Amino acid sequence: MSEPKTWRLADFRLVAFDMDSTLINIECIDEVADAAGRKAEVAAITEAAMRGEITDYKDSLRRRLALLRGVPASALEEVYARRLKLNPGVTEFVGACRAAGLKTLLVSGGFTYFSSRVQARLGLDFARANVLDVADGRLTGSLVPQPWGDIVDGAEKRRTLLELADLMGITPAQTIAVGDGANDLPMMRAAGLSIGFHAKPAVQAEADIAIAEGGLDRAFARLLVPV
């Protein structure tokens, strides 16, 4: 039996991360829905979208957002402060990437309320996520349109990865993409190396490196880090 393939971290210049259930331990939208007593309904849609059973991610997100209409914006802070944690091995993996000279990108179908804080905690270079609309201290159930569009879906994740690579003057082969759900597959397929972290079966099957248990730093078994 041949040895598993390995890669050198120093051969890459950019790493892109999904956020929910990849960098962090929760699906933020599900936890915000808990404040409205609608977690089970929202989580069921989230799970189906992550498994790829709902192919239109934008539609699935709009359906979930509609269920959050009227939730106090204060619920966001409660989720961040009480429920959100970095996943095991994330700090070590991000640190190794930065030490090897890679730029770091967070690209999420979640929300900037959380992604901006995660970006700051980890010292990530770039981030893109959806912007929740808030009026009179409550969620409206909609998103704020941005110059690039209104919803980060799989296609937007891929486009963001490739656009940043182009701006950096590097090829897609010099990028790494890390994710866990079906909407991460477009960017994972475009990258030179894909890492599935506690991923759904369809994602795990396609990933170059699939981590089914333990922390993200277990990727170092297949990804050689400069010393």
N, C-alpha and C positions, 0 to 999 in steps of 0.2 A: 504494500500500500504506500502510495506516494505521500510525502509530507504536505500538510496544508500550506497553501500559498501565503506568503508574507509580503508586506509592503514596508517601505521606508517613509516615515513621517516627513522627513526632510525633502522628499520628492514632491510634496504638495505645497500649495501656497494659500489655499483658502478652504475653510471648513464651515459648512452650513448646518445649523441645528434646528430641528423642530423644538417647540417648547413643551407643550402639555404632554405629560407622561413620558417625555424624553429628558429634557433638562430638569423638569420638576415632577413631583409625585402625583399631581392631580390633573384632572380636566377642569379648568377654571369655570367654564360655563355650567358644568354640572353642579359645582359647589355653590355658585351664585344662585342657581335655580333652587337650591335647598332652602334659601331664604324665603322663597315664594311658595314653599311646599310643593314644588313641581319637579323635584330632582329625578324621581323615577321616570317620568315622562320624557324629560330632556335627556337623561342619561341613555335611555333606550335608543333615541335618535342618534346620539353621539356614537354609541357602540356600533350601530348599523353602518354609519358613515365610515367609521374607522376600519371596519371589516371589508368595506367596499360594496356592501349590499345596497347602499344608496349612492348612486353614481354621480348625482348632481350635488356636490358639496355646498355650493352656494344656496341652493334651495333648502338643504338640510339645516344650514346655519340660520337662514331667515326664519324657518319654522321654529327653531329653538329660541331665537331672539324674541319672537312674538310672544312666547310664553313668559318672557322676563319683563314684559311691559309693566311698569308701575313698581318694580322692585326698588327699594331705597338704594341710592348710590353708596350709602354707608356699608352696604353688604359687601362691596368690593374690598374695602379695607379689612373687614372681618375675615374674609377668605384669605387675603394675603397674609395677615398677621397670625392667624390661628391655624390655617390648614396647609399653606403652601410651603413646601420644603424642597431643597435641591435633592435630586436623586443621588444615590451612592456613586462615587467615582467620578461625578461630573466635574467637580473642582479640579481634581487631579488631571483629568483628560484635557480640559480646557487649558490648564496651566502648561501641560506638555506641548500642546499645539502652539501656544503663544511663545514658549521658549524656543520652539523649532522655527519660528518666524512666520507662522501662518496667520493670516487675517481671519477673524471670526465673525460669523453672521448668524443672527437669530432670525428665522423667518417662520411666522406662526399664523395659523388660522384663528388664534385666540386674540387677546385684546391688549392694547398698548398700556392700559392701566397696570397690567402684570408684567408685560414684556419689558417695559422701560426699567422697572425695578430689578428684574432678573438680569437684564443687560448690565446695569450698574453693579450689581453684586458680583458678577463674573468678569467684569471688565471687557465685555465683548465690543468689537469695533463697530458693527452695524446691526440694525434691527428693522424688521418690517412686520407689522401686525395690523389688525383691524381696530378702528376707533369707535368706542361705544358712544352713542348719543345720549346725553343726559339733559333733562329739563326740569327745573324746579326740584332738584335734588333726587329725581327718580329716573330710572332707565326708561327710554321711550320705546324700546323694542326694535330700534333701528341702529344703523351705523352712519358715521359721518363720512361722506365721500372724500376721497383723497385724489391728488393729481394722477396717481397710477390706477385708480379704480376704487371700488368700495369693499371688496372681499378678497382676502388672501386665500385662494384655493390651491389645488395641486398645480395648475397651470401657472399661477402667479409665483408660487415657490420656485418652480423651474425657471421661469423668466428672470426672477430676481437673482438667482444663482448665476445664470449665464450672463446677465447684464453686468453684474459686479465683476465676474471673471474677465469680461471684455474690457471693462474700465481699468482693471489691474494689468491688462496686457498679458494674461495667461490663458491657457487652453482649458476646456472642461476636464481634460484628463488630469489636470493639476488641482482638482477640487475633490473634497470629501463631503458627503451628505449623510446626516444622521437623523433617523426618524423611526416611527413605530406604526404609523397608520397608512391607509390606502392613499390619502391625499399627499403623503410624502414620496410616493413612488415616482412621480414625474421627475422630481429633482434628484432622487437617488439613481434613477436610470441615466440621467444626464451627466452625473458626476463620474470622476475617474475611479472612486472607491465609495461604496455604499455600506453603511453600518446600520443594521436593524437592532434596536435596543428594546428588549422585552416586547417585540413587535407582534402584530397580528400575523396569523399563519401565512397569508399571501405575501406579506412584506418580508417575513423571515425567510421564505423560500427563495426570494430574489436577491436578498442582501449578500454582498461579498463576505461580510463578517456578520454573523448573527449571534447576538448575546441574549441567551434565554434566561439566564439567572445571574445574580451578582451585579456588580457595579459596572458603569461605563468604562472604567479603567481596565476591565478584562479584555478590551480590544487590544491592549498592549501585547497580548500573547501572539497576535498576528500582525501587529503594527510596530515596527522597530523604531525606538525612540533614541535620538542622539543622547550620548552621555558625555 
